[in-house]
Amino acid sequence: MSREDIVARVLSDAEREAERILADAKKRAEEIVSAATSEFEQELAEVEREASSRAKLITDGRAATARLDSRKLLLSEKRRVIDGIYTRALATLLCLNEHDSVAFVDKLLRENAEEGDEIVFSENFVYAEQVAALPVVRERGLTVGGERPALSGGLILRGKNSDKDLTYAAILAADREEHQAEIARAVFGNA
């Protein structure tokens, strides 16, 4: 064989070897790209599942917060309405006519006064003389104090053992404590 044949053969072998190496490299590159694509798709699916899960948690959390805020707002408004009811009730008690006011205080004294208690009227109670003339005052030996403090209407009974707050605000506060749920049901139903 001639030198040129040998060179041609070496070049031919080298070209085949280069083609084989290139084919192997191409095949390996395709395998790497395929594996990377598969891994990417798996990671993408996992990230999408995680993002979806987090989005659901955030959405659920915000919905729960919105429901709670809504309930708080509704409760606040219900309280405001009930406050208004009791504010009007206090205004009504403060504006009772003589007959109704004296009858109301007579009932309070009969239910709460003990022998020898002192009646302390609020400064704005205008029917103190009429109450002092009630039979219950004589029957229980009640006295009327000269002091007229700034109270929310009504009176205080000062006794030997204890004092009793019979101001209109105290009476309404006790009534509210006892009847607030009933009033709410009557006004708002089951809302």
C-alpha positions, 0 to 999 in steps of 0.5 A: 500500500502506498503512502497515500492509501495509508493516509486515506485509510487513516483519515477514513478511519478517523472520520468514522471514529469521529462520526461514531464519537459524534453519534455517541455524544449526540445520543448522550446529549439527547439522553441528558436533555431527555432526563433534564426535561423529565426532571424539570417536568417532575419538579414543575409538577411538584412546584405547581402542586405546592403552589396550589396547596399554598394558594388554597391555604392562603385563600382558606385563611383569608376566607376564614379571616373574612368570615371572622371579621364579618361576624365581628362587624355583625356582633358590633352592630348588634351591640350598637343596636342593643346599646341604643335600646338601653339608651332609649330605655334610660331616657324613658325612665328619666322622663317618666311622669310623676305617677309612673315614676313614683310607682316604679320607685315604690316597687323598687323599695318594696323589693329591695329596701330593708328596715332602716335603710337610707334613700339617697335620690339622684340629683335629677330625681324630681319626685323625691317628696312624693316617694318620701310620702309612700307607705313603704317608707313608713312601714320599713322605717326608711329615711331620706338622705339630704345628699343628692349625688349626680347619678343616672336617675333613681336612687341608692339604698344605704343600709346597715349591712350593705348598699344597693344601687338602684340607679336607672343605669344599674337597673338597666345594666342588670336587665341587660345582663339577664335579657340581652340574649332574648332581646337579640333574638327578638330584634335580630332573629337567628341572624 
